[in-house]
Amino acid sequence: SYNVAATSVATDRTRKATVIIDHTGGAKPYTIRYLKQRFNATVQTQTKSGSLTAEPDIAIVVGSDYNLAASSPVTPASTTKP
């Protein structure tokens, strides 16, 4: 299951590819790998801005390439939890 902290409409609505933004500095490799496979996305690593608004550990920016009907669950490669 996912813990969705917030949703919003992206300012750039022309994004074609789905991107996962990792703000953890590599602290959650299993979660990142699972999401990368699940959403067929690329991963960008960014540091948190340190602003007053809370940023999530991981953000997913859904592009026009994402097809909910065609997506299928990914079986984890191991039983190790993130």
PDB file of N, CA, C and O in Angstrom:
ATOM      1  N   SER A   1       0.840  -1.187   0.000  1.00  0.00           N
ATOM      2  CA  SER A   1       0.000   0.000   0.000  1.00  0.00           C
ATOM      3  C   SER A   1       0.881   1.246   0.000  1.00  0.00           C
ATOM      4  O   SER A   1       2.057   1.189   0.361  1.00  0.00           O
ATOM      5  N   TYR A   2       0.309   2.348  -0.401  1.00  0.00           N
ATOM      6  CA  TYR A   2       1.014   3.619  -0.485  1.00  0.00           C
ATOM      7  C   TYR A   2       0.457   4.565   0.568  1.00  0.00           C
ATOM      8  O   TYR A   2      -0.730   4.522   0.893  1.00  0.00           O
ATOM      9  N   ASN A   3       1.318   5.411   1.092  1.00  0.00           N
ATOM     10  CA  ASN A   3       0.895   6.468   1.991  1.00  0.00           C
ATOM     11  C   ASN A   3       0.987   7.768   1.197  1.00  0.00           C
ATOM     12  O   ASN A   3       2.058   8.366   1.090  1.00  0.00           O
ATOM     13  N   VAL A   4      -0.141   8.197   0.644  1.00  0.00           N
ATOM     14  CA  VAL A   4      -0.163   9.408  -0.171  1.00  0.00           C
ATOM     15  C   VAL A   4      -0.292  10.597   0.769  1.00  0.00           C
ATOM     16  O   VAL A   4      -1.323  10.784   1.415  1.00  0.00           O
ATOM     17  N   ALA A   5       0.761  11.393   0.838  1.00  0.00           N
ATOM     18  CA  ALA A   5       0.778  12.544   1.735  1.00  0.00           C
ATOM     19  C   ALA A   5       0.030  13.729   1.149  1.00  0.00           C
ATOM     20  O   ALA A   5      -0.613  14.482   1.881  1.00  0.00           O
ATOM     21  N   ALA A   6       0.107  13.901  -0.165  1.00  0.00           N
ATOM     22  CA  ALA A   6      -0.555  15.020  -0.834  1.00  0.00           C
ATOM     23  C   ALA A   6      -0.566  14.770  -2.325  1.00  0.00           C
ATOM     24  O   ALA A   6       0.249  14.010  -2.848  1.00  0.00           O
ATOM     25  N   THR A   7      -1.490  15.410  -2.996  1.00  0.00           N
ATOM     26  CA  THR A   7      -1.520  15.382  -4.454  1.00  0.00           C
ATOM     27  C   THR A   7      -1.653  16.808  -4.952  1.00  0.00           C
ATOM     28  O   THR A   7      -2.186  17.674  -4.257  1.00  0.00           O
ATOM     29  N   SER A   8      -1.172  17.042  -6.140  1.00  0.00           N
ATOM     30  CA  SER A   8      -1.325  18.357  -6.752  1.00  0.00           C
ATOM     31  C   SER A   8      -1.167  18.217  -8.252  1.00  0.00           C
ATOM     32  O   SER A   8      -0.687  17.195  -8.742  1.00  0.00           O
ATOM     33  N   VAL A   9      -1.564  19.231  -8.968  1.00  0.00           N
ATOM     34  CA  VAL A   9      -1.422  19.257 -10.414  1.00  0.00           C
ATOM     35  C   VAL A   9      -0.073  19.880 -10.733  1.00  0.00           C
ATOM     36  O   VAL A   9       0.263  20.954 -10.235  1.00  0.00           O
ATOM     37  N   ALA A  10       0.691  19.192 -11.567  1.00  0.00           N
ATOM     38  CA  ALA A  10       2.015  19.686 -11.929  1.00  0.00           C
ATOM     39  C   ALA A  10       1.912  20.965 -12.739  1.00  0.00           C
ATOM     40  O   ALA A  10       0.984  21.138 -13.529  1.00  0.00           O
ATOM     41  N   THR A  11       2.861  21.853 -12.541  1.00  0.00           N
ATOM     42  CA  THR A  11       2.875  23.093 -13.319  1.00  0.00           C
ATOM     43  C   THR A  11       3.238  22.830 -14.771  1.00  0.00           C
ATOM     44  O   THR A  11       2.800  23.548 -15.670  1.00  0.00           O
ATOM     45  N   ASP A  12       4.045  21.793 -14.996  1.00  0.00           N
ATOM     46  CA  ASP A  12       4.430  21.416 -16.360  1.00  0.00           C
ATOM     47  C   ASP A  12       3.552  20.250 -16.796  1.00  0.00           C
ATOM     48  O   ASP A  12       3.825  19.102 -16.446  1.00  0.00           O
ATOM     49  N   ARG A  13       2.507  20.538 -17.552  1.00  0.00           N
ATOM     50  CA  ARG A  13       1.581  19.496 -17.982  1.00  0.00           C
ATOM     51  C   ARG A  13       1.987  18.841 -19.284  1.00  0.00           C
ATOM     52  O   ARG A  13       1.217  18.064 -19.848  1.00  0.00           O
ATOM     53  N   THR A  14       3.167  19.135 -19.768  1.00  0.00           N
ATOM     54  CA  THR A  14       3.634  18.537 -21.014  1.00  0.00           C
ATOM     55  C   THR A  14       4.594  17.375 -20.759  1.00  0.00           C
ATOM     56  O   THR A  14       5.166  16.828 -21.702  1.00  0.00           O
ATOM     57  N   ARG A  15       4.772  16.999 -19.504  1.00  0.00           N
ATOM     58  CA  ARG A  15       5.697  15.914 -19.170  1.00  0.00           C
ATOM     59  C   ARG A  15       5.203  14.611 -19.789  1.00  0.00           C
ATOM     60  O   ARG A  15       4.072  14.186 -19.553  1.00  0.00           O
ATOM     61  N   LYS A  16       6.055  13.994 -20.571  1.00  0.00           N
ATOM     62  CA  LYS A  16       5.685  12.749 -21.242  1.00  0.00           C
ATOM     63  C   LYS A  16       6.023  11.518 -20.399  1.00  0.00           C
ATOM     64  O   LYS A  16       5.258  10.554 -20.382  1.00  0.00           O
ATOM     65  N   ALA A  17       7.140  11.543 -19.712  1.00  0.00           N
ATOM     66  CA  ALA A  17       7.599  10.378 -18.966  1.00  0.00           C
ATOM     67  C   ALA A  17       7.388  10.558 -17.468  1.00  0.00           C
ATOM     68  O   ALA A  17       7.573  11.648 -16.927  1.00  0.00           O
ATOM     69  N   THR A  18       7.001   9.481 -16.817  1.00  0.00           N
ATOM     70  CA  THR A  18       6.823   9.484 -15.367  1.00  0.00           C
ATOM     71  C   THR A  18       8.193   9.488 -14.696  1.00  0.00           C
ATOM     72  O   THR A  18       9.108   8.791 -15.134  1.00  0.00           O
ATOM     73  N   VAL A  19       8.328  10.278 -13.629  1.00  0.00           N
ATOM     74  CA  VAL A  19       9.593  10.426 -12.920  1.00  0.00           C
ATOM     75  C   VAL A  19       9.368  10.231 -11.426  1.00  0.00           C
ATOM     76  O   VAL A  19       8.386  10.717 -10.863  1.00  0.00           O
ATOM     77  N   ILE A  20      10.280   9.523 -10.802  1.00  0.00           N
ATOM     78  CA  ILE A  20      10.285   9.369  -9.348  1.00  0.00           C
ATOM     79  C   ILE A  20      11.399  10.260  -8.825  1.00  0.00           C
ATOM     80  O   ILE A  20      12.539  10.171  -9.281  1.00  0.00           O
ATOM     81  N   ILE A  21      11.070  11.117  -7.873  1.00  0.00           N
ATOM     82  CA  ILE A  21      12.064  12.022  -7.302  1.00  0.00           C
ATOM     83  C   ILE A  21      12.401  11.526  -5.902  1.00  0.00           C
ATOM     84  O   ILE A  21      11.555  11.528  -5.009  1.00  0.00           O
ATOM     85  N   ASP A  22      13.642  11.105  -5.726  1.00  0.00           N
ATOM     86  CA  ASP A  22      14.127  10.547  -4.469  1.00  0.00           C
ATOM     87  C   ASP A  22      14.794  11.640  -3.647  1.00  0.00           C
ATOM     88  O   ASP A  22      15.851  12.154  -4.014  1.00  0.00           O
ATOM     89  N   HIS A  23      14.168  11.985  -2.539  1.00  0.00           N
ATOM     90  CA  HIS A  23      14.720  13.004  -1.632  1.00  0.00           C
ATOM     91  C   HIS A  23      15.403  12.362  -0.429  1.00  0.00           C
ATOM     92  O   HIS A  23      15.793  13.064   0.504  1.00  0.00           O
ATOM     93  N   THR A  24      15.555  11.018  -0.438  1.00  0.00           N
ATOM     94  CA  THR A  24      16.083  10.331   0.741  1.00  0.00           C
ATOM     95  C   THR A  24      17.597  10.198   0.749  1.00  0.00           C
ATOM     96  O   THR A  24      18.176   9.773   1.749  1.00  0.00           O
ATOM     97  N   GLY A  25      18.245  10.556  -0.356  1.00  0.00           N
ATOM     98  CA  GLY A  25      19.696  10.376  -0.415  1.00  0.00           C
ATOM     99  C   GLY A  25      20.087   8.906  -0.477  1.00  0.00           C
ATOM    100  O   GLY A  25      21.167   8.527  -0.024  1.00  0.00           O
ATOM    101  N   GLY A  26      19.205   8.074  -1.041  1.00  0.00           N
ATOM    102  CA  GLY A  26      19.511   6.651  -1.174  1.00  0.00           C
ATOM    103  C   GLY A  26      19.157   5.821   0.039  1.00  0.00           C
ATOM    104  O   GLY A  26      19.545   4.656   0.114  1.00  0.00           O
ATOM    105  N   ALA A  27      18.427   6.388   0.997  1.00  0.00           N
ATOM    106  CA  ALA A  27      18.101   5.680   2.232  1.00  0.00           C
ATOM    107  C   ALA A  27      17.011   4.624   2.075  1.00  0.00           C
ATOM    108  O   ALA A  27      16.825   3.795   2.966  1.00  0.00           O
ATOM    109  N   LYS A  28      16.287   4.642   0.954  1.00  0.00           N
ATOM    110  CA  LYS A  28      15.192   3.690   0.751  1.00  0.00           C
ATOM    111  C   LYS A  28      15.315   3.004  -0.614  1.00  0.00           C
ATOM    112  O   LYS A  28      14.447   3.168  -1.471  1.00  0.00           O
ATOM    113  N   PRO A  29      16.393   2.237  -0.815  1.00  0.00           N
ATOM    114  CA  PRO A  29      16.646   1.663  -2.138  1.00  0.00           C
ATOM    115  C   PRO A  29      15.587   0.655  -2.588  1.00  0.00           C
ATOM    116  O   PRO A  29      15.271   0.592  -3.776  1.00  0.00           O
ATOM    117  N   TYR A  30      15.041  -0.125  -1.673  1.00  0.00           N
ATOM    118  CA  TYR A  30      14.039  -1.125  -2.048  1.00  0.00           C
ATOM    119  C   TYR A  30      12.745  -0.456  -2.495  1.00  0.00           C
ATOM    120  O   TYR A  30      12.118  -0.887  -3.463  1.00  0.00           O
ATOM    121  N   THR A  31      12.353   0.585  -1.795  1.00  0.00           N
ATOM    122  CA  THR A  31      11.142   1.321  -2.166  1.00  0.00           C
ATOM    123  C   THR A  31      11.327   1.991  -3.515  1.00  0.00           C
ATOM    124  O   THR A  31      10.428   1.954  -4.355  1.00  0.00           O
ATOM    125  N   ILE A  32      12.478   2.600  -3.730  1.00  0.00           N
ATOM    126  CA  ILE A  32      12.753   3.262  -5.008  1.00  0.00           C
ATOM    127  C   ILE A  32      12.738   2.238  -6.139  1.00  0.00           C
ATOM    128  O   ILE A  32      12.151   2.484  -7.193  1.00  0.00           O
ATOM    129  N   ARG A  33      13.377   1.098  -5.924  1.00  0.00           N
ATOM    130  CA  ARG A  33      13.397   0.062  -6.963  1.00  0.00           C
ATOM    131  C   ARG A  33      11.981  -0.431  -7.272  1.00  0.00           C
ATOM    132  O   ARG A  33      11.628  -0.595  -8.440  1.00  0.00           O
ATOM    133  N   TYR A  34      11.182  -0.665  -6.256  1.00  0.00           N
ATOM    134  CA  TYR A  34       9.803  -1.114  -6.454  1.00  0.00           C
ATOM    135  C   TYR A  34       9.001  -0.079  -7.246  1.00  0.00           C
ATOM    136  O   TYR A  34       8.320  -0.431  -8.209  1.00  0.00           O
ATOM    137  N   LEU A  35       9.075   1.182  -6.852  1.00  0.00           N
ATOM    138  CA  LEU A  35       8.319   2.226  -7.535  1.00  0.00           C
ATOM    139  C   LEU A  35       8.804   2.411  -8.976  1.00  0.00           C
ATOM    140  O   LEU A  35       8.000   2.649  -9.878  1.00  0.00           O
ATOM    141  N   LYS A  36      10.107   2.304  -9.189  1.00  0.00           N
ATOM    142  CA  LYS A  36      10.657   2.422 -10.542  1.00  0.00           C
ATOM    143  C   LYS A  36      10.057   1.354 -11.449  1.00  0.00           C
ATOM    144  O   LYS A  36       9.666   1.646 -12.579  1.00  0.00           O
ATOM    145  N   GLN A  37       9.983   0.122 -10.960  1.00  0.00           N
ATOM    146  CA  GLN A  37       9.394  -0.961 -11.734  1.00  0.00           C
ATOM    147  C   GLN A  37       7.882  -0.787 -11.877  1.00  0.00           C
ATOM    148  O   GLN A  37       7.330  -0.976 -12.961  1.00  0.00           O
ATOM    149  N   ARG A  38       7.231  -0.433 -10.803  1.00  0.00           N
ATOM    150  CA  ARG A  38       5.764  -0.322 -10.784  1.00  0.00           C
ATOM    151  C   ARG A  38       5.257   0.737 -11.744  1.00  0.00           C
ATOM    152  O   ARG A  38       4.246   0.535 -12.417  1.00  0.00           O
ATOM    153  N   PHE A  39       5.955   1.871 -11.813  1.00  0.00           N
ATOM    154  CA  PHE A  39       5.525   2.977 -12.654  1.00  0.00           C
ATOM    155  C   PHE A  39       6.315   3.079 -13.960  1.00  0.00           C
ATOM    156  O   PHE A  39       6.084   3.992 -14.753  1.00  0.00           O
ATOM    157  N   ASN A  40       7.249   2.142 -14.187  1.00  0.00           N
ATOM    158  CA  ASN A  40       8.090   2.175 -15.382  1.00  0.00           C
ATOM    159  C   ASN A  40       8.672   3.579 -15.560  1.00  0.00           C
ATOM    160  O   ASN A  40       8.522   4.205 -16.609  1.00  0.00           O
ATOM    161  N   ALA A  41       9.327   4.047 -14.522  1.00  0.00           N
ATOM    162  CA  ALA A  41       9.773   5.441 -14.456  1.00  0.00           C
ATOM    163  C   ALA A  41      11.282   5.550 -14.300  1.00  0.00           C
ATOM    164  O   ALA A  41      11.962   4.591 -13.934  1.00  0.00           O
ATOM    165  N   THR A  42      11.778   6.730 -14.584  1.00  0.00           N
ATOM    166  CA  THR A  42      13.175   7.040 -14.291  1.00  0.00           C
ATOM    167  C   THR A  42      13.231   7.643 -12.886  1.00  0.00           C
ATOM    168  O   THR A  42      12.222   8.105 -12.354  1.00  0.00           O
ATOM    169  N   VAL A  43      14.415   7.630 -12.306  1.00  0.00           N
ATOM    170  CA  VAL A  43      14.594   8.150 -10.945  1.00  0.00           C
ATOM    171  C   VAL A  43      15.547   9.334 -10.989  1.00  0.00           C
ATOM    172  O   VAL A  43      16.611   9.272 -11.604  1.00  0.00           O
ATOM    173  N   GLN A  44      15.151  10.404 -10.331  1.00  0.00           N
ATOM    174  CA  GLN A  44      16.013  11.569 -10.147  1.00  0.00           C
ATOM    175  C   GLN A  44      16.270  11.716  -8.661  1.00  0.00           C
ATOM    176  O   GLN A  44      15.347  11.604  -7.853  1.00  0.00           O
ATOM    177  N   THR A  45      17.509  11.965  -8.297  1.00  0.00           N
ATOM    178  CA  THR A  45      17.853  12.189  -6.901  1.00  0.00           C
ATOM    179  C   THR A  45      18.003  13.683  -6.676  1.00  0.00           C
ATOM    180  O   THR A  45      18.752  14.355  -7.385  1.00  0.00           O
ATOM    181  N   GLN A  46      17.289  14.197  -5.686  1.00  0.00           N
ATOM    182  CA  GLN A  46      17.361  15.616  -5.341  1.00  0.00           C
ATOM    183  C   GLN A  46      17.434  15.742  -3.825  1.00  0.00           C
ATOM    184  O   GLN A  46      16.907  14.900  -3.099  1.00  0.00           O
ATOM    185  N   THR A  47      18.075  16.773  -3.363  1.00  0.00           N
ATOM    186  CA  THR A  47      18.085  17.040  -1.929  1.00  0.00           C
ATOM    187  C   THR A  47      16.856  17.875  -1.587  1.00  0.00           C
ATOM    188  O   THR A  47      16.338  18.620  -2.419  1.00  0.00           O
ATOM    189  N   LYS A  48      16.413  17.735  -0.368  1.00  0.00           N
ATOM    190  CA  LYS A  48      15.274  18.541   0.075  1.00  0.00           C
ATOM    191  C   LYS A  48      15.700  19.999   0.103  1.00  0.00           C
ATOM    192  O   LYS A  48      16.849  20.317   0.409  1.00  0.00           O
ATOM    193  N   SER A  49      14.769  20.877  -0.218  1.00  0.00           N
ATOM    194  CA  SER A  49      15.104  22.293  -0.346  1.00  0.00           C
ATOM    195  C   SER A  49      15.341  22.963   1.001  1.00  0.00           C
ATOM    196  O   SER A  49      16.007  23.995   1.074  1.00  0.00           O
ATOM    197  N   GLY A  50      14.803  22.384   2.062  1.00  0.00           N
ATOM    198  CA  GLY A  50      14.973  22.993   3.374  1.00  0.00           C
ATOM    199  C   GLY A  50      14.019  24.143   3.614  1.00  0.00           C
ATOM    200  O   GLY A  50      14.156  24.880   4.590  1.00  0.00           O
ATOM    201  N   SER A  51      13.051  24.296   2.725  1.00  0.00           N
ATOM    202  CA  SER A  51      12.072  25.366   2.906  1.00  0.00           C
ATOM    203  C   SER A  51      11.088  24.983   4.010  1.00  0.00           C
ATOM    204  O   SER A  51      11.136  23.870   4.533  1.00  0.00           O
ATOM    205  N   LEU A  52      10.225  25.880   4.350  1.00  0.00           N
ATOM    206  CA  LEU A  52       9.265  25.635   5.414  1.00  0.00           C
ATOM    207  C   LEU A  52       8.206  24.613   5.025  1.00  0.00           C
ATOM    208  O   LEU A  52       7.614  23.985   5.903  1.00  0.00           O
ATOM    209  N   THR A  53       7.953  24.433   3.744  1.00  0.00           N
ATOM    210  CA  THR A  53       6.976  23.433   3.333  1.00  0.00           C
ATOM    211  C   THR A  53       7.614  22.060   3.368  1.00  0.00           C
ATOM    212  O   THR A  53       8.736  21.871   2.899  1.00  0.00           O
ATOM    213  N   ALA A  54       6.902  21.117   3.919  1.00  0.00           N
ATOM    214  CA  ALA A  54       7.422  19.757   4.047  1.00  0.00           C
ATOM    215  C   ALA A  54       7.436  19.075   2.690  1.00  0.00           C
ATOM    216  O   ALA A  54       6.437  19.088   1.971  1.00  0.00           O
ATOM    217  N   GLU A  55       8.564  18.480   2.343  1.00  0.00           N
ATOM    218  CA  GLU A  55       8.680  17.723   1.110  1.00  0.00           C
ATOM    219  C   GLU A  55       8.631  16.241   1.455  1.00  0.00           C
ATOM    220  O   GLU A  55       9.130  15.830   2.502  1.00  0.00           O
ATOM    221  N   PRO A  56       8.040  15.446   0.589  1.00  0.00           N
ATOM    222  CA  PRO A  56       7.996  14.007   0.862  1.00  0.00           C
ATOM    223  C   PRO A  56       9.366  13.370   0.661  1.00  0.00           C
ATOM    224  O   PRO A  56      10.233  13.948   0.005  1.00  0.00           O
ATOM    225  N   ASP A  57       9.559  12.193   1.217  1.00  0.00           N
ATOM    226  CA  ASP A  57      10.790  11.453   0.973  1.00  0.00           C
ATOM    227  C   ASP A  57      10.895  11.079  -0.500  1.00  0.00           C
ATOM    228  O   ASP A  57      11.972  11.124  -1.096  1.00  0.00           O
ATOM    229  N   ILE A  58       9.745  10.708  -1.076  1.00  0.00           N
ATOM    230  CA  ILE A  58       9.705  10.281  -2.471  1.00  0.00           C
ATOM    231  C   ILE A  58       8.497  10.933  -3.136  1.00  0.00           C
ATOM    232  O   ILE A  58       7.389  10.889  -2.602  1.00  0.00           O
ATOM    233  N   ALA A  59       8.713  11.532  -4.289  1.00  0.00           N
ATOM    234  CA  ALA A  59       7.609  12.134  -5.049  1.00  0.00           C
ATOM    235  C   ALA A  59       7.527  11.429  -6.396  1.00  0.00           C
ATOM    236  O   ALA A  59       8.549  11.069  -6.980  1.00  0.00           O
ATOM    237  N   ILE A  60       6.307  11.236  -6.883  1.00  0.00           N
ATOM    238  CA  ILE A  60       6.091  10.635  -8.195  1.00  0.00           C
ATOM    239  C   ILE A  60       5.368  11.656  -9.052  1.00  0.00           C
ATOM    240  O   ILE A  60       4.272  12.103  -8.714  1.00  0.00           O
ATOM    241  N   VAL A  61       5.993  12.026 -10.170  1.00  0.00           N
ATOM    242  CA  VAL A  61       5.380  12.942 -11.125  1.00  0.00           C
ATOM    243  C   VAL A  61       4.919  12.075 -12.292  1.00  0.00           C
ATOM    244  O   VAL A  61       5.735  11.549 -13.049  1.00  0.00           O
ATOM    245  N   VAL A  62       3.608  11.934 -12.426  1.00  0.00           N
ATOM    246  CA  VAL A  62       3.050  11.039 -13.434  1.00  0.00           C
ATOM    247  C   VAL A  62       3.017  11.749 -14.782  1.00  0.00           C
ATOM    248  O   VAL A  62       2.465  12.842 -14.910  1.00  0.00           O
ATOM    249  N   GLY A  63       3.610  11.118 -15.773  1.00  0.00           N
ATOM    250  CA  GLY A  63       3.641  11.670 -17.122  1.00  0.00           C
ATOM    251  C   GLY A  63       2.534  11.090 -17.981  1.00  0.00           C
ATOM    252  O   GLY A  63       1.794  10.207 -17.547  1.00  0.00           O
ATOM    253  N   SER A  64       2.426  11.584 -19.185  1.00  0.00           N
ATOM    254  CA  SER A  64       1.378  11.116 -20.094  1.00  0.00           C
ATOM    255  C   SER A  64       1.614   9.681 -20.550  1.00  0.00           C
ATOM    256  O   SER A  64       0.718   9.077 -21.139  1.00  0.00           O
ATOM    257  N   ASP A  65       2.803   9.115 -20.294  1.00  0.00           N
ATOM    258  CA  ASP A  65       3.087   7.737 -20.664  1.00  0.00           C
ATOM    259  C   ASP A  65       2.450   6.721 -19.723  1.00  0.00           C
ATOM    260  O   ASP A  65       2.396   5.536 -20.050  1.00  0.00           O
ATOM    261  N   TYR A  66       1.974   7.152 -18.580  1.00  0.00           N
ATOM    262  CA  TYR A  66       1.417   6.233 -17.598  1.00  0.00           C
ATOM    263  C   TYR A  66       0.024   5.783 -18.024  1.00  0.00           C
ATOM    264  O   TYR A  66      -0.830   6.605 -18.354  1.00  0.00           O
ATOM    265  N   ASN A  67      -0.195   4.473 -18.015  1.00  0.00           N
ATOM    266  CA  ASN A  67      -1.475   3.909 -18.395  1.00  0.00           C
ATOM    267  C   ASN A  67      -1.977   3.050 -17.239  1.00  0.00           C
ATOM    268  O   ASN A  67      -1.503   1.930 -17.051  1.00  0.00           O
ATOM    269  N   LEU A  68      -2.915   3.552 -16.477  1.00  0.00           N
ATOM    270  CA  LEU A  68      -3.435   2.855 -15.309  1.00  0.00           C
ATOM    271  C   LEU A  68      -4.002   1.496 -15.683  1.00  0.00           C
ATOM    272  O   LEU A  68      -3.784   0.526 -14.958  1.00  0.00           O
ATOM    273  N   ALA A  69      -4.721   1.397 -16.789  1.00  0.00           N
ATOM    274  CA  ALA A  69      -5.348   0.145 -17.191  1.00  0.00           C
ATOM    275  C   ALA A  69      -4.318  -0.928 -17.526  1.00  0.00           C
ATOM    276  O   ALA A  69      -4.573  -2.115 -17.319  1.00  0.00           O
ATOM    277  N   ALA A  70      -3.167  -0.529 -18.039  1.00  0.00           N
ATOM    278  CA  ALA A  70      -2.145  -1.493 -18.454  1.00  0.00           C
ATOM    279  C   ALA A  70      -1.171  -1.840 -17.339  1.00  0.00           C
ATOM    280  O   ALA A  70      -0.385  -2.777 -17.482  1.00  0.00           O
ATOM    281  N   SER A  71      -1.205  -1.109 -16.239  1.00  0.00           N
ATOM    282  CA  SER A  71      -0.236  -1.366 -15.172  1.00  0.00           C
ATOM    283  C   SER A  71      -0.624  -2.616 -14.407  1.00  0.00           C
ATOM    284  O   SER A  71      -1.804  -2.913 -14.222  1.00  0.00           O
ATOM    285  N   SER A  72       0.390  -3.339 -13.967  1.00  0.00           N
ATOM    286  CA  SER A  72       0.155  -4.543 -13.190  1.00  0.00           C
ATOM    287  C   SER A  72       1.059  -4.519 -11.983  1.00  0.00           C
ATOM    288  O   SER A  72       2.123  -3.900 -12.015  1.00  0.00           O
ATOM    289  N   PRO A  73       0.652  -5.186 -10.916  1.00  0.00           N
ATOM    290  CA  PRO A  73       1.484  -5.188  -9.713  1.00  0.00           C
ATOM    291  C   PRO A  73       2.838  -5.854  -9.968  1.00  0.00           C
ATOM    292  O   PRO A  73       2.953  -6.773 -10.779  1.00  0.00           O
ATOM    293  N   VAL A  74       3.837  -5.378  -9.271  1.00  0.00           N
ATOM    294  CA  VAL A  74       5.182  -5.941  -9.371  1.00  0.00           C
ATOM    295  C   VAL A  74       5.404  -6.857  -8.166  1.00  0.00           C
ATOM    296  O   VAL A  74       5.074  -6.495  -7.036  1.00  0.00           O
ATOM    297  N   THR A  75       5.945  -8.006  -8.403  1.00  0.00           N
ATOM    298  CA  THR A  75       6.267  -8.914  -7.318  1.00  0.00           C
ATOM    299  C   THR A  75       7.640  -8.541  -6.779  1.00  0.00           C
ATOM    300  O   THR A  75       8.612  -8.522  -7.534  1.00  0.00           O
ATOM    301  N   PRO A  76       7.737  -8.241  -5.478  1.00  0.00           N
ATOM    302  CA  PRO A  76       9.035  -7.857  -4.926  1.00  0.00           C
ATOM    303  C   PRO A  76      10.071  -8.962  -5.131  1.00  0.00           C
ATOM    304  O   PRO A  76       9.745 -10.147  -5.056  1.00  0.00           O
ATOM    305  N   ALA A  77      11.305  -8.574  -5.386  1.00  0.00           N
ATOM    306  CA  ALA A  77      12.382  -9.531  -5.630  1.00  0.00           C
ATOM    307  C   ALA A  77      12.812 -10.240  -4.364  1.00  0.00           C
ATOM    308  O   ALA A  77      13.382 -11.330  -4.428  1.00  0.00           O
ATOM    309  N   SER A  78      12.548  -9.639  -3.210  1.00  0.00           N
ATOM    310  CA  SER A  78      12.923 -10.270  -1.956  1.00  0.00           C
ATOM    311  C   SER A  78      11.874  -9.938  -0.898  1.00  0.00           C
ATOM    312  O   SER A  78      11.004  -9.091  -1.101  1.00  0.00           O
ATOM    313  N   THR A  79      11.978 -10.618   0.216  1.00  0.00           N
ATOM    314  CA  THR A  79      11.016 -10.350   1.285  1.00  0.00           C
ATOM    315  C   THR A  79      11.512  -9.296   2.254  1.00  0.00           C
ATOM    316  O   THR A  79      10.854  -9.026   3.259  1.00  0.00           O
ATOM    317  N   THR A  80      12.662  -8.692   1.973  1.00  0.00           N
ATOM    318  CA  THR A  80      13.203  -7.638   2.822  1.00  0.00           C
ATOM    319  C   THR A  80      12.350  -6.394   2.695  1.00  0.00           C
ATOM    320  O   THR A  80      12.058  -5.945   1.586  1.00  0.00           O
ATOM    321  N   LYS A  81      11.955  -5.844   3.809  1.00  0.00           N
ATOM    322  CA  LYS A  81      11.135  -4.633   3.806  1.00  0.00           C
ATOM    323  C   LYS A  81      12.027  -3.398   3.728  1.00  0.00           C
ATOM    324  O   LYS A  81      13.146  -3.406   4.240  1.00  0.00           O
ATOM    325  N   PRO A  82      11.524  -2.315   3.072  1.00  0.00           N
ATOM    326  CA  PRO A  82      12.306  -1.071   2.982  1.00  0.00           C
ATOM    327  C   PRO A  82      12.539  -0.434   4.327  1.00  0.00           C
ATOM    328  O   PRO A  82      13.179   0.615   4.410  1.00  0.00           O
TER     329      PRO A  82
END
